[in-house]
């Protein structure tokens, strides 16, 4: 066994084998996989192994398409062919028009990645799958490339190819410990000796947290018991002359596919069960949990109604084994938060179908630093430490119970809430607040007009339309107050802090005391990595502020580039302070009545920052605006947040103050052309392609990513960022929807909403350069309808910024 290698991948299931293979495809041959038993002895061996193209966003569709192409190539390898039932086709059923509208949107998302889905009616569902009943059925989503694969053969094929490329695989080699050295390399301790490596990868399936504990981290991953059964042969299948399509049923919470001449039928019962919360038997290898068919009785009845043939066929085998879930159901593929040279590929609840793509994207991150797609939807750092065992279990149960039910826009499911709150949360509840969730934080979305107000989740405009309009109106014409909790906030200090920050940002970083500036960070490829505000406080402190979701992501990025001499330090204040946003033409009047400072535009102009008291509460106040109105961000220590809120609330009564939430902010920021990190700002495009030209100063002597950016702009842009106005009033566009010209996909929507101040339906997105001209007429796919749209100027409301300077 080697004692030194570049990468050690821990775990021999689909995650580990795919990562190992793709590392060799990236040109790294000095890589090793260690497995405590035999390959595929964990969840992989009993996987139902379905391979679908369906994904909730374009990154997921892209990685699944890679899996399908790879698996097809492997199955056709004359030296080592594997069993892959490619393109049997699959149907996701629907019994409501709302589900079908969702399918129409996901069809548009997939089309932008070169994948063709089809929304079909109930009769066509039955024609393509003659074993189903059309009772209580409206239609479904057809995936022509759906299929299934042999799990063990797949992993062995990947391992075989990796070995041929120079990788080594050590079976029956349990890892007993991990030690990180001073140079950030790792020593992997095993029962057969130590292996020193530069990088370690946790690909340990349901044993993920056993290995996580060895490096002092906990991953928000939980295992659920999952049962499926194999039937005896079914005569209709024997006589069909072709393989039956796969079926996924959100109506009755089951799925099925053909297995030999019978069916494999799996269940997602409501009375589900977690597994391994109190530890896992070290001898649980190639093993299953005891059968528990009583638990799936209700789901089985629904399956009988949809497929009556099941009532007349015998059960050949029952399989009950653990599968892994994360807090939001999506895998964790990427850098482990707070650790250097440590990656993970875990929480793959649909591991066999997706694993080829996940390993592909992870290998790119390890070797190249970034993947070809923005991988934030998979990034382990999207959870900021609140995913303890109890919370993860609750969310895993909820996701399991809703396996085939996609999230509607603005749908935030109730399990595990509230995870993170502020002292104002119960106060806002009493005010009638409806909350969305941002990085675990309960953030006010809007104020309900009545206690019994309910929102119908839909891809169309719903009951909240007029509610949001009224909040926007108050901000535009009087004054509004909002709480923005979880905002990412670091304090940066040190003798070299300003010089270091200047090298981190691609534009000018304000050095003047009492001033605030917005800037962008690039990665080593010259593409957009992050967005942040820099505030120079009067006492020399520097505050770095960014999106709530960026808490772990930005900290990792900044710390990985700190000077070695200790001249700069970064510490988080994210959980210590909360922002109260005061916005509107009367905001200055309210602020002046609760604070002794001079808040005139001359004494405190736009983009200023100062210490102040709000009533008796100390605060740091910034004159910045995400709404486009005169606004102040008031950063208050959490232990005095309520005092500041009361002072502002009472002072606002004389000025018609109204509370407003994040949905109103979303509408207003789109009117201003302001971006949202990881919606409109992604690692796939550079700042010029992202229409951030004014924030780039190529005449700076040095900044991170400059050389790559200079080289990139010698070529034609890949796509360009634009704003569009849509000619429809029934629904907004949704992220991932296709932008069309003459029926051809020429771009993708990144964010969209109704602009209440201008009365227009707005979308933002990236389009092919030739179509990025203002006034150009395009079409945007809005839940299946190509809506006429026009490229417009990016700022549709107060483009001269006179209001924020008022």
N, C-alpha and C positions, 0 to 999 in steps of 0.2 A: 504494500500500500504506500502511496506517495506520502511524503511528509511535508511537501510544499507544493502549492498550486495557486492558480489565480482566483478561482471561484469554487466554493463548496456549496452545492445544492443539497439541502437536507429534506429527504422525502422522495419516495419512488412511485408515487401515483401519477396521474396525468399531469398535474401541475409541475412536478419536478422533472419528469421525462421531457415535457414540452420545453421547459426552460433550458435544460441541458442541450437538447437538440438545437434550439434556436440560438443559443450562445455560440455553438460551432458554426451556424450559418452566418453569424456576425463576424466570424474570423477568429474566435478564441477557441483554441483546441486544448489548452492547458486548464481543463475544468473537470470537476469531479462531482459525482452524485453519491451520497451515502444513504442507505435505507436500512432501517432497524430489522426488517425481515426480508421477504421477497418483494419484488416489484409488484405493485397493484394489490398489496395485501390489506389496504385500508378500505375507504369508501369505494375506490375505483372498481374493485373486483365485482361488486354487486350493483353497479350503476345500471339504470335503465338505458343509458347511453344514447339518448336522442340528440340529433344534430340538426338544429333549426337555424334559420337566418334571422328570425325575429329579434328585434332589439328596441329598447325604449329611446335610444338616441343613436346618432350616427357612429360614434365610437364603437358601441356594442355591435351594430350591424357590420361594421368594417372588420372587427376581429372575428366575428362568426363567419363572414365570407372567407376570411383567410383560413379558418379551420376547415371549412368545407372543401376548399381548393386543395389544401394540404392532404386531407384524408383521402380525397379522390386520387391524388397522385400516389399516395402510399398503397391504396388498394390495387393500383394498376402496376405496381412494381413487380416485374417478372421474377425477381430473385426472392422476394419476400412479400407476396400479396396478402392482404388482410381482408376480412369480411366487413364490407361497408355497403349497406343498402342505401345507395345514393339516389336522391330525387324520387322517393316514393310519393312525395307530396304530403302536406299536412294542413289541417283545418283547425283554426281557433274559433269556437262557436260563440254566438251572441244571441241574447233574447231581448235586448233593448236597443232602441235606436241610438242611445248615448254610447253604447259599446261599439256599435258599427261606425259611429262618427270617429271614435278613437282609432279604430282600425283604418279608417280612411286617412287619418293624420299619419299613422305609422307607415302606411303605404307610401305617402309622400316623403317621409324621412328616409325610408329604404331606397326610394327611387334616386335620391341624391347621392347614394353610394353605389349606384349601378345595379341595384337589386329590385326585381319586379315582384310585388305581391298583387293579389287580386281580392277585392271584396265581392263575395258571391251571396246570392239569396239562399233561402232554406232549401228550395227544391234542388238547386245546384249542389248544395252540400250533400244531400241525400244521393244524388246521382253519382257524385265522386266517391262517396262512402256509403255503399248500399246497406250497411248494417245498422244505420242510425234512423231514429224516428225524427220527424220534423215537428212533433208536438212542442209548443212553447219555444219555437225556434224562429228567429228572423233571418239569420244568415251567418256568415263567418268570414274569416281572413284566410286565404289560400296562400301557402308558401310552397312553391313548386319544387324546391330543393330540399325539403325536409326529409330526414332519413334517420337511420340508426347504425351503430358501429359496434364491433366487438371490443370491449374495453381492454382486455389483457393483450390482445394482438396489437392494438393501437400503441400501447405503451412500449411493448417489446420492439415494435418497428421503429419508434422514435429513439429508444435507447440504442438499438442496433446501428442506426444511422449516426448517432452521436459518437458511438465507439469507433466507427469507421473513420470519423473525422478527427479522432485523437482523444476524445473524452474517455474517462474511466468511470465505471460503476462498481461500487462496493456494496454488495448485499450482505444481510445479516451482520450489520455493523451499527449497533445502537450508538447514538450520540449521548454522552454523559455530562457534557458541560461545554460552555462557550466562554472564552476569555478575550476581551478586547485589549490590544496592546497600546502602548503610548503613541505609536504612529498610526493608530486607527485600524491596523490590520487585525485579524482574528486568529485565534487558535481554537480549532474544533477538536474537542476531546472525545474519543470514542473508545469502545471496549477493546479495539485492536490497535490503539495508538493515537497519537496526535497528528493533526494536519494543520499546518499554518497556511493561511490564505489571505488575500487582499480583501475579498468580499464573501459574505455569507448570505444565503438565501433560505428563508423559512418556507418550505412547501409541504408542510406536515399535516394537511388535512385536519381531521378531528383531533389530532395531537398538537395542534398549533400552539396552544398555550403552555404545553410542557416545554417546548423549545423556547417560546417567548420568555418564560420565567428564567431560563438560563442566561438571557441577556438583559433581564430586569425590566421587561415590558409586558403589558397585558394587551391582547388584541380583542376587539369586540366581535368575537366569533363564538357562536353557540351551535351545538349539534341538536338535530331533531330526529326522532325515530320516524322512518318513512317505510310504508308497506306497499308492496305490489304483489300481484299474483299472476301466475302463468296458467292458462287454461289448457284443457285437452283440445285436440283438433276440432275445428268448426267446419261443417260441411260446406257452408257458403264460401268460406275462404279456399277450401280445397278445390271447389268448382269455379272460382272466379277467373282463374287464368292470369291474374296479375296480383301484385302485392297491394294490400289495403293501405290507404293513406294513414298517417298518424292523426290522432285526435286529441285536442285539449279543450276541456269543458269547464269554463268558469261558472256555469249554471249549477253543475252538480259536483264540482271539485274533483274531477278525475281526469286521467289521460289514458290512452291506450295506443298500442302499435302492434303490428303483426310480429309474432314470434313463432317461427316454423309454420305450422298450419293452424295455429291457435292465436291467442292474443295475450299480450302483456298488458295488464290493467293496473294502474297505480292510483293511489288515493291521497288526497289532502283533506283529512277529516278535521272538523272543528274541535273535537275532543282529542287534540294532539298532545304530544309528550316530548319534553326535552330529554336529552341524553348526555350523561357524562359531566353534569354540573359539579359533582363532588369528587371528580377524579375518574380515571379510566384504568381498568385492569390492564397491567402491562402484558398480559397474555391474551388480550383481545386482538387476535390476528386472524385474518380470513374468517371472521366470525360474524354472527348475526344476533340480533335481539330476539327474544321469544315472540312467537306470533301472537297477535292480539286482534283477531278479526271482529270481536265485539265492538272495538273502538271505531270501526269503519262502517258500521251497519247503516247509518244514515246516508253516508256517501254512496254506499253500494246500492241502496234503493234508487237513488237518482241515476246511477249508471244503468241499472236495470231498465228504468223508464226510457232512457235515451237509446239504449242498445238491448232490446228485448232478447236477443240471441244469448245474452249472458245468463239468463235464467235457465237455459236448457243445456248448459255445458258444464262439465266437471272442472274442478280446480286441480291442477297438476302439482303446483309448487307455490308456497307463500314465502316471500322474502321480506324481512323487516330489518333494516340496517340504518346506521346514522348517516345523515347528510348535514353539511354545514351551512349556516346562515350568518349574515352580518346584521348590523342595526337597520340598514336600509335595503337589505337583500342583494346588493351588488357586491362583487368580490373586492378584495383588498389586494391590489397589484401595484407594487412600486416601493418607494423608500419607506422604511420603518421610521416613524416620527422620533426625533431626538437622538437617532443613532447614525453614525457615519459608516459607510460601506456595508450597510445592512438593508436587505430587501426582503419582501415577502410576496407570495402568490397564494393566497388563502381565502377561505370563505366562498369557494366555488361550488355553489349549490347545484349548478348545471355544468359541472366540471368537464365531463367528457365532450359535450357538445361545443363548449367554448374554449376548452383548455389549449387547443392549438393556437388560438388567437391571443389568449392571455400570455402564454409563454413567449410568443413572438413580440408582443409589446414590451414585456418585462426585459427581454434580452436587449432590445434596443435601448431601453433606459439605462441598463447596466453598462453597456458598451459605449453608446453614443451620448448618454446624458439625457436625451429626450427621445420619445417615440415619434413615429410619423403622424400619429393623431394626438390631439390633446387628451390626456388620460385622467383628467380630474375626476370624472365619474367613477374611476377605479382607485383613486389615490388613497392610500391608508391615512393620509393626513387630513382627510376631509372630516374626520371626527376628532374633536379636540379634548380628549381625555375623559369625557363623561360616559363612555361606553363600558360601565362596569358589568359584572356578571349578571346581576339582577336585571338591569335595563336591557342588556343584550338578549337575555332570555325572553323578556316580554315582547321585544320587537321581533325576535325570531318566530315566536308563536304567531304573532299577528301576520307576518309575511307568509308563513306556512299556510295559515288559514285563508289567505288571499292570493295564493300562488299564481293563478291565471287572471287575476283582476288587476289591471294596470291602474296606476294613479292618475286621476283626472287633474287638470290644472287647479292649483291652489288646494289640493286635497292633502291634508296633514292628518294622518290616522292617530287615534287616541292612545294607543298602548305606550306605556313608559313616559307619559306626560303628567306634570311638567318636569322636565329634567333640569333646566336652568332658569332661574327667575331673578328678579330684582325686588327691592323693597316696594316698588310701585305696582308689581303684578296684581296683588289683590285689590289695590286701589282702582286700577284700570278695569279689572273684572267688575267691580261695583259700578263703574261708569258705563258698562255695557260693551267692553272690548271683545272683539273676536281676534284670536291669536293664530298666527302662522309660526312655523318653527324654522330658525336659522342657526345651524350648528348647535342644536340642542336648546337654544334660547327661545323662550316664549316671547315673540315680538308682535306687538299690536298691528293687526292688518287693517282694521277699521272699527268704528263704533257702530254697534247694531242700533237701528232706529227704534226697536222695541225689544223687550225681553224675549219674546217668542219668535223673533226673526231667525229664519234658517236659510242657508245658502244651498242651492242645488248645484252640485259640481257638474260642470259641463264644459265642452269645448266652445260653446257659444257664450255671448254675453248673458249674464244671469241677473238675479235680483240685486246684486251688489252694485250694478251699474249706476243707479241714481244715488246710492249711498256714497260711492266714491266721488261722484260729481259734486255733491254737496260739500264734501270735505275739501276738494280742490278749490271750490268757489270761495270757501272761507279763507284759505291760504292766499288766494289771488286778490281778494277784495277787503280782507280784514286782517286777521292773525290766527295762526294755528299753532298748536303745541303737540309735539310727538316725542315719544321715548324711543331711542335707538339703542337697544342693549346688545352686548356682545361685540361691539365695534372693536376691531383689533387695534391695540394701542401699545407701543413699545417706547421706553425711554432709552435714548442713545446718548452716551456720554464718553468723555475722553478727550485728550489733547488733540487727537487726529480725527475726531468724529466728522467734522465738516469736510475735510479733504477726502476721507474715506467714502462718505455719502456721495460726494461729487463723482467719484469713480463708479459708484454703483448705479447711478441714474444716467440715462442717455441724454438728458437735457440739463439746463441750468438748475442748480439747487440753490434756493435762496439762502443767503448767509446772514441776512440782516435780522437783527434782534427785533422781535415783535411782528414778524411776517410769516405768512403761510404760503406754501407752494405745492402744486400738484406735479407729479413726475412719474416716469415709467422705468421699470427695470427690465433688462433684456437678458436672455440666456446666452450661452456661448455660441449659439447658431444665429444670433442677432434677432431672434423673434421675441415677442412680448411675453415676459414672465410674470410681471406684477404691476400693480398701480398703487401709489401711496401718496399721502399728503405728508409734508414735512413742516413742522411748526417750530420756530425758534423762540423759546420762552425767554422772558426777560432775565432770568437768573442763569442763563447759559445752557439750560437743559434743552434737549431736542426731542420732540415727540414725533414718532412715526405712526401714521394711522392708515389702516387698510380694511378691506371687507372682513366681516366677522368670520366667514368661512376660511380666511387665510391665516388664522392664528398659528397653527403648527407649520403650515407651508412656508410662510414668510420667515418665521423664526429659523427654520432649518436653512433657508437660503441665505439669510444674513449671516448667521453664525458660521456657515461653511466658507464665507469670504472675509471673515474678520482678520485683521493683521495679526501675525504671530507674536508681535511684541507686547500685546496686551494694552495697546494705546487706545483701543475702542472697546466699549462694553455695551451689551444690549440686555435689557430686562423687561419682562412683560408686566403691563399694568391693566391688561384686558379685563380681568375679573375684579379689579378694584374700583373702576369708574364706570359710569353710564352717561350717555349723552341725552340731554333734552334739547330738541330742535325747536326754536322759536322762529316762525317764518310768516311773512306777509308784510304789506305796507305799514301796518301798525306795530310791527315787531319792536322797532326802536322805542316806541312810546311805552310799551309794556316793560321792556328791559330797563328803561330809564327810571321807572317808578319803583323798581325793586333793587336798584344798585346805585351807589353814589358816583360812579364813574361818568365821565363825559362820553356818551355813545354817539355823538354827532359824526357825520360822514367825514368831517375834517379831522376829528380827534381819533376816530377809529374807522378808517376806510376799509373797503373790501380787501380781503386777504390779510387781515390783521389778527393778532392774538395777544391776550393779556390775562393776567390774574385779576380776579374780581370776587366780590361777594354777591350772591343772589339771596337777598334777605340776610340770614345769618350763615348761609352755607357757602364755604369757599368753593370756587370754581375756576376753571380755565375756559375762557370764551374766545371763540374763533368766528370771524366774519367770513363764513363760507356758505355756499348754498348748493344743494343737490336738486332743488326745486325750481330754480330760476327766479325766485322772488328774493327780496331782501330777507336775509336769514342769519341766524346765529346758532352755532353749535356750542352748547353749554355743557362742559365736561365736569361732572360732579362726583366726588367720592361717594360710594354706595351708602356709607353710613349716614350721609346727610342729604341723600337724594330726595327723600320725602319732604324735607324742609324746603328745598329749592323748588320742588314741584308745587307745594302749597303756595309759596310766595308768588310764583308765576301764574298759577291758576286764579288766585284771588285778584291779582293785578289785571289779568286779562278780561275779567268780567265786564269792565267798563269799555272794552274795545271789541266786544263781540267775539272773543276767543272761542275756538272750537278745537277739540282734539282731532288729530288726523293720523292715519296709519301708513303702513308700508305700501299698500296698494295705491294710495293717492300719490305717494312719492314715485312709484314706478311710472304712473301716467305722466307726471310732470317731468321726470328726467328724460323720458323718450321725446317729449316736445323740445327739450333743450339739446338733444343729441348727446347726452351724457352716457357713458358706457357702464356696463356691469361686468365685473371681473368673472371670468369663466363662463360668461354668456357671449359677450361681444369682444372680450379680450382673451385670446387663447394662444397657445404656444405654436400654432400652425402658421402664424403670419407675423411679419415684421411690422414695426410701427408705421412705415410708409403705406404698406398695404392696409393697415388698420386705420388709416386717415388720422394719424397722430403726428403729422409732419411738424406742427408748431412746437411739439415737445421734444424734438430731436435737434441736437446741436453737434453736427459733424465736425465743427471747427474746434471742439474740445480736444485737448491733447490726448485724453484717455477716458474710456468708460467701458464697462464690461459688455462684451458683445460687439464692440465697434468694428473690429477688423472683419468679422463675419457679415455685419450689416453693410459695410462699404462694398464688400464683394457681392452681396446679394443684390444690391440695387443696380449693379451693372447689367443684370438680366431683367427681362420683362416681369412685372408683378404677376404672381399666381392668381390672385383675386384681389378685389378692392372692396373696402367697406363702404356701404351706402345706407341712406335712409330712404324709405318709400312711403307714399301715401296710398292706401288701398281704397278702392271704390266699392265698399260694402259696409253695412251696418249691423249684420246679424252675428258676426263673430270676429274675434281678432285672429291674426295668424298666430302660430305657435312655433317655438324654437324647433329647428330641424326641418320645417316645411320647405318644400322646393320653390325656388324662384324660376320662372319659365320664360322662354322666348320662342315663339313658333313651335310650341309643344316640347321643346328641348329644355332640360334642366341646365340653367346657367348660374345657379347660386343657391344659397341656403339662408333661411331666416335664423337670426341668433336671438332676437327678443322682439316683442310686439305688445301693443296695448292701444286702447283708445285714448287720444289726447283730448281731455275735457275742456281745456282752455281754448283750443283752436277748433274743436269739433271735428276732428279727423281721426281716421283709423291708421295708425302708424306701425311700421315694421322697420327693423334694422337687419342687416345681413351682409354677407360677402357674395359678390358676383364676379363673373369673368370680366376682365378689364374693359373690353369693348362696350359693355353694357352699363358702365358706371357713370355715364354722362348725365348730368342733371337735365331733367325733362324727358329722358328716355322712357318709353312705355314698355312695361313688362307685365307679367302675370305672377301672382302669388297663389299657391295652392292653399286654400282655406278649407279644411276638413272635406277635401275631395272636389272642391270647385275652384277652377282657375279664375281668380278675381283680377280684373284690370287694375294696374298699379302704375305709379309713376315715380321715378327717381327724383328726389327733391333735395333742397339744401339741408345740411345736417341739423341746423338749429331752426326750428319752426316757430319758436316763441321768443320774442325779444332778442333777436340775433345780435344786437349791439350791446347786450348786457347792461342796459341802463338801469334796470330794476335792482339788480344785485349791488349796484354802486350807489343807489339812491341815498 
